Amino acid sequence: MPRATVDRIAQKYLSIFPPKKNDLYVCLVTIGRFHDFGGVHFCALFQTHAAHARDASRGRRGPGDDGRAHTRRMSRASAPAFKLYTHTLCPYAHRASLCALEKMKMTMADAPLSPSSFEVHVDLSDKPREFLEKCPRGLVPALELGDGRIVTESVRIMHALDAMDFGVEAPSLGGAREDVEAFTSSCDAYGKFVSAGLEFVGGGWGLVRRMPRPATVEKLERAVRNLDAMISRANGAYLFGAELTVADLAIYPFAERFQLAMREFQDGYELGASQSDGEANHFMCWLAEMRRRDSARALRPDDEKLLASWRRTGRLDYFDYETASREHP
């Protein structure tokens, strides 16, 4: 098989199976699965890919690479062939769109951030047949890869997007790091920030116009304290230091919604600032920094229109039952 063909096949599989805990182990497994495509060359390509990913995450450039050359190469990148089936008001789907936009920003320096270039909005109250044929469970988000395969579950989709090279040697959002992966794999667990916040604003996906009982308040504030301490230890603007990772993208969509809902429904409670043991300053700075990012601004619906729908329906997930979108919340 020609080397160029091996390259294309290898890059495609590396985008789905990125180097993780042990590059050599994963490499050997890959050779075992795809030995017909030239195992020795595949191994070398895999190790080169892993080295590039590590170097990019540490801010290194290749030999002889100056900033101008790097910028020119990035500006020629094009978005990979994928579709993200989403509902633009769903916080889980929001995670995936944030990740896609952040990767596009890294690799397409001259292009405006446009979620419409990859998003396929699905009306969850009237799911189209084409979507159900591809995704029989009918859940969003769902990522359709260029070869037609479907990846489901928001965290898995973020890691798949982070592994894509977008046509160039793209920097990583940390998805292959063990500590980042451990965080994202458990961030929806009971008692963690997402679960505690949903319980605080009303329980499940409902909204209740009153302060919750003290035990529920303590559960949320403990989760915020843990995040605050994590940011402090990382000594940077984000959960794992100076660079944004998929961990930040995993919880920000919920933090954005909780902050808006708590101000309206829980007597003006201010996420991070109303802590009973003092303000969670690192968390509050993180939230402000995330909100300023271009990706977050591109995906945020109009607050007042969203609040009007929350008041009318009493549910965060009202979009499951009626037609709505980011443009028309």
C-alpha positions as CSV (number, residue, x, y, z in Angstrom):
1,M,0.0,0.0,0.0
2,P,1.4,3.5,-0.9
3,R,2.9,5.4,2.0
4,A,0.6,8.4,1.4
5,T,-2.5,6.1,1.8
6,V,-1.1,4.7,5.0
7,D,-0.6,8.2,6.3
8,R,-4.3,9.1,5.6
9,I,-5.6,5.9,7.2
10,A,-3.3,6.4,10.2
11,Q,-4.3,10.0,10.8
12,K,-7.9,9.1,10.6
13,Y,-7.6,6.4,13.3
14,L,-5.3,8.6,15.4
15,S,-8.1,11.2,15.5
16,I,-10.3,8.6,17.1
17,F,-7.8,6.8,19.3
18,P,-5.5,9.6,20.6
19,P,-2.3,8.8,22.6
20,K,-3.2,8.5,26.3
21,K,-1.7,6.8,29.3
22,N,1.0,4.9,27.5
23,D,1.8,5.9,23.9
24,L,3.8,2.7,23.2
25,Y,1.1,0.5,24.5
26,V,-1.6,2.2,22.4
27,C,0.8,2.1,19.5
28,L,1.2,-1.7,19.8
29,V,-2.5,-2.2,20.1
30,T,-3.0,-0.1,17.0
31,I,-0.4,-2.1,15.0
32,G,-2.1,-5.3,16.1
33,R,-5.4,-4.0,14.7
34,F,-4.1,-2.5,11.5
35,H,-1.0,-4.5,10.7
36,D,-2.1,-4.9,7.1
37,F,-1.5,-1.1,6.6
38,G,2.2,-1.3,7.4
39,G,2.8,-1.6,11.2
40,V,6.3,-0.1,11.3
41,H,5.4,3.1,9.5
42,F,2.2,3.3,11.5
43,C,4.2,3.0,14.8
44,A,6.5,5.8,13.8
45,L,3.6,8.0,12.7
46,F,1.8,7.4,16.0
47,Q,4.8,8.3,18.1
48,T,5.4,11.5,16.0
49,H,1.7,12.4,16.6
50,A,2.1,11.9,20.3
51,A,5.2,14.0,20.5
52,H,3.5,16.8,18.5
53,A,0.5,16.7,20.9
54,R,2.8,16.9,23.9
55,D,4.9,19.7,22.5
56,A,1.8,21.7,21.4
57,S,0.3,21.4,24.9
58,R,3.6,22.8,26.4
59,G,3.7,25.7,23.9
60,R,6.7,24.4,21.9
61,R,7.3,24.9,18.2
62,G,9.0,22.6,15.8
63,P,12.6,23.0,14.6
64,G,13.0,26.2,12.6
65,D,9.5,27.2,13.2
66,D,9.0,30.9,13.9
67,G,5.7,32.6,14.8
68,R,5.0,33.9,11.3
69,A,5.3,30.5,9.7
70,H,3.1,29.0,12.4
71,T,0.4,31.6,11.8
72,R,0.5,31.1,8.1
73,R,0.1,27.4,8.4
74,M,-2.8,27.7,10.8
75,S,-4.6,30.2,8.6
76,R,-4.7,27.7,5.8
77,A,-6.4,25.0,7.9
78,S,-9.9,24.0,7.1
79,A,-12.6,22.6,9.4
80,P,-12.7,18.7,9.3
81,A,-15.7,17.0,7.8
82,F,-18.0,16.5,10.8
83,K,-21.5,17.4,11.9
84,L,-22.6,18.0,15.4
85,Y,-26.3,17.2,16.0
86,T,-27.3,19.5,18.8
87,H,-29.9,21.5,20.6
88,T,-28.4,25.0,20.9
89,L,-30.0,25.5,24.4
90,C,-28.9,22.2,25.9
91,P,-26.0,22.5,28.3
92,Y,-24.6,19.1,27.4
93,A,-24.6,19.9,23.7
94,H,-23.2,23.3,24.6
95,R,-20.0,21.5,25.8
96,A,-19.4,20.0,22.4
97,S,-20.0,23.3,20.5
98,L,-17.6,25.1,22.8
99,C,-14.9,22.5,22.2
100,A,-15.4,22.6,18.4
101,L,-15.1,26.4,18.4
102,E,-12.0,26.4,20.6
103,K,-10.3,24.0,18.3
104,M,-11.3,26.0,15.3
105,K,-9.9,29.1,17.0
106,M,-6.6,27.4,17.5
107,T,-6.2,26.1,14.0
108,M,-8.1,28.6,11.8
109,A,-6.7,31.9,13.0
110,D,-8.1,34.1,10.2
111,A,-11.6,32.6,10.2
112,P,-14.5,33.9,12.2
113,L,-16.0,31.6,14.8
114,S,-19.2,30.2,13.3
115,P,-21.1,27.4,15.0
116,S,-23.3,27.2,11.9
117,S,-20.4,25.6,10.0
118,F,-20.8,22.4,12.0
119,E,-24.0,22.5,14.1
120,V,-27.2,20.8,13.0
121,H,-29.9,22.1,15.3
122,V,-32.4,19.4,16.2
123,D,-35.9,20.4,17.4
124,L,-36.2,18.0,20.4
125,S,-40.0,18.4,20.5
126,D,-40.3,17.2,16.9
127,K,-37.2,15.2,16.0
128,P,-36.6,14.8,12.3
129,R,-36.5,11.3,10.8
130,E,-33.0,11.8,9.3
131,F,-31.7,12.4,12.8
132,L,-33.5,9.4,14.3
133,E,-32.1,7.2,11.6
134,K,-28.6,8.2,12.5
135,C,-29.2,8.4,16.3
136,P,-32.0,6.0,17.2
137,R,-31.9,7.0,20.9
138,G,-32.8,10.5,19.8
139,L,-30.4,12.2,22.2
140,V,-28.1,15.2,21.6
141,P,-25.3,15.9,21.3
142,A,-24.2,13.4,18.6
143,L,-21.1,13.8,16.5
144,E,-21.1,12.4,13.0
145,L,-17.6,11.9,11.8
146,G,-16.5,12.2,8.1
147,D,-16.8,8.4,7.6
148,G,-20.3,8.3,8.9
149,R,-19.6,7.0,12.4
150,I,-21.6,8.5,15.3
151,V,-20.1,9.4,18.6
152,T,-22.5,10.1,21.5
153,E,-22.3,11.5,25.0
154,S,-21.0,15.0,25.5
155,V,-17.8,14.1,27.3
156,R,-16.8,11.5,24.7
157,I,-17.5,14.0,22.0
158,M,-15.3,16.6,23.5
159,H,-12.4,14.2,23.7
160,A,-13.0,13.1,20.1
161,L,-13.0,16.7,18.9
162,D,-9.9,17.4,20.9
163,A,-8.1,14.5,19.2
164,M,-8.9,15.9,15.7
165,D,-6.1,17.7,14.0
166,F,-8.4,20.1,11.9
167,G,-6.0,19.9,9.0
168,V,-2.9,21.1,10.9
169,E,-0.8,20.1,14.0
170,A,-3.5,21.4,16.3
171,P,-2.7,22.2,20.0
172,S,-4.5,20.0,22.5
173,L,-7.2,21.0,25.0
174,G,-5.7,18.5,27.4
175,G,-8.1,15.7,26.7
176,A,-5.3,13.1,26.7
177,R,-4.0,14.1,30.2
178,E,-4.9,11.7,32.9
179,D,-5.9,14.3,35.4
180,V,-8.1,16.2,32.9
181,E,-9.7,12.9,31.8
182,A,-10.4,11.9,35.4
183,F,-12.1,15.2,36.0
184,T,-14.3,15.2,32.9
185,S,-15.3,11.5,33.4
186,S,-16.7,12.3,36.9
187,C,-17.9,15.9,36.6
188,D,-21.6,14.9,36.3
189,A,-21.5,12.6,39.3
190,Y,-23.7,13.0,42.3
191,G,-22.5,15.7,44.7
192,K,-20.2,17.3,42.1
193,F,-20.8,20.8,40.7
194,V,-23.3,20.0,38.0
195,S,-25.5,17.7,40.1
196,A,-25.3,20.1,43.1
197,G,-26.3,23.1,41.0
198,L,-29.3,21.4,39.4
199,E,-30.5,20.4,42.9
200,F,-30.0,23.9,44.1
201,V,-32.1,25.6,41.5
202,G,-35.0,23.3,41.9
203,G,-34.1,19.6,41.7
204,G,-33.8,17.7,38.5
205,W,-34.5,20.2,35.7
206,G,-37.2,22.1,37.4
207,L,-36.9,25.7,38.8
208,V,-38.3,26.7,42.2
209,R,-38.6,30.3,43.3
210,R,-37.1,30.0,46.8
211,M,-33.9,29.2,48.5
212,P,-33.2,25.5,48.9
213,R,-32.8,23.8,52.3
214,P,-29.5,24.4,54.1
215,A,-28.1,20.9,53.3
216,T,-28.6,21.6,49.5
217,V,-26.9,25.0,49.9
218,E,-24.0,23.4,51.6
219,K,-23.7,20.7,48.9
220,L,-23.4,23.4,46.2
221,E,-21.0,25.6,48.2
222,R,-18.8,22.6,49.0
223,A,-18.6,21.9,45.2
224,V,-17.7,25.5,44.5
225,R,-15.1,25.5,47.3
226,N,-13.5,22.4,45.7
227,L,-13.3,24.1,42.3
228,D,-12.0,27.3,43.9
229,A,-9.2,25.4,45.6
230,M,-8.4,23.5,42.4
231,I,-8.0,26.7,40.5
232,S,-5.8,28.2,43.3
233,R,-3.6,25.1,43.3
234,A,-3.2,25.2,39.5
235,N,-1.9,28.8,39.7
236,G,-3.6,30.0,36.6
237,A,-6.9,31.3,35.2
238,Y,-8.3,27.8,34.5
239,L,-9.0,24.6,36.3
240,F,-5.7,23.0,35.3
241,G,-3.5,26.1,35.0
242,A,-2.8,28.8,32.5
243,E,-4.3,27.0,29.5
244,L,-7.9,26.2,28.8
245,T,-8.8,22.4,28.8
246,V,-11.9,20.3,28.1
247,A,-12.4,20.3,31.9
248,D,-13.3,24.0,31.8
249,L,-15.6,23.4,28.9
250,A,-17.3,20.5,30.6
251,I,-18.7,22.6,33.5
252,Y,-18.9,26.1,32.1
253,P,-22.3,25.7,30.3
254,F,-23.8,24.7,33.6
255,A,-22.1,27.5,35.6
256,E,-23.5,30.0,33.0
257,R,-27.0,28.7,33.5
258,F,-26.8,28.4,37.3
259,Q,-25.6,31.9,37.7
260,L,-28.5,33.3,35.7
261,A,-31.1,31.1,37.3
262,M,-29.9,31.7,40.9
263,R,-30.0,35.4,40.5
264,E,-33.7,35.2,39.4
265,F,-35.1,32.3,41.3
266,Q,-33.0,32.0,44.5
267,D,-33.4,35.5,46.0
268,G,-30.4,37.0,44.1
269,Y,-28.0,34.3,45.3
270,E,-24.7,35.0,43.5
271,L,-22.8,31.9,42.5
272,G,-19.3,32.0,44.1
273,A,-19.9,35.3,45.9
274,S,-22.7,34.3,48.3
275,Q,-20.7,31.5,49.9
276,S,-21.4,31.2,53.7
277,D,-17.6,31.0,54.4
278,G,-16.6,33.9,52.1
279,E,-16.3,34.6,48.5
280,A,-14.8,31.9,46.2
281,N,-12.6,34.5,44.4
282,H,-10.7,32.1,42.2
283,F,-13.9,30.5,41.0
284,M,-15.5,33.9,40.4
285,C,-12.4,35.0,38.3
286,W,-12.6,31.7,36.4
287,L,-16.3,32.3,35.6
288,A,-15.6,35.8,34.4
289,E,-12.7,34.6,32.3
290,M,-14.8,31.9,30.7
291,R,-17.6,34.3,29.9
292,R,-15.2,36.6,28.1
293,R,-14.0,33.9,25.7
294,D,-15.1,34.3,22.1
295,S,-16.5,30.8,22.0
296,A,-18.7,31.5,25.0
297,R,-20.0,34.8,23.6
298,A,-20.7,33.1,20.2
299,L,-22.9,30.5,21.9
300,R,-24.7,32.5,24.6
301,P,-28.4,33.2,24.0
302,D,-30.1,36.4,25.0
303,D,-30.4,36.3,28.8
304,E,-33.7,38.1,29.1
305,K,-35.4,36.0,26.5
306,L,-34.1,32.8,28.1
307,L,-35.2,34.0,31.5
308,A,-38.7,34.8,30.1
309,S,-39.0,31.2,29.0
310,W,-37.7,29.9,32.3
311,R,-40.3,32.0,34.1
312,R,-43.1,30.8,31.8
313,T,-42.3,27.1,32.0
314,G,-40.6,26.7,35.3
315,R,-38.0,24.4,33.7
316,L,-34.4,24.6,32.5
317,D,-35.2,21.9,29.9
318,Y,-38.3,23.4,28.5
319,F,-36.7,23.1,25.0
320,D,-37.4,19.4,25.2
321,Y,-41.1,20.0,24.9
322,E,-41.4,23.0,22.6
323,T,-39.6,24.6,19.7
324,A,-36.8,26.9,20.8
325,S,-33.2,27.7,19.8
326,R,-30.3,29.8,20.8
327,E,-31.5,32.5,18.4
328,H,-35.1,32.3,19.6
329,P,-35.0,31.0,23.2
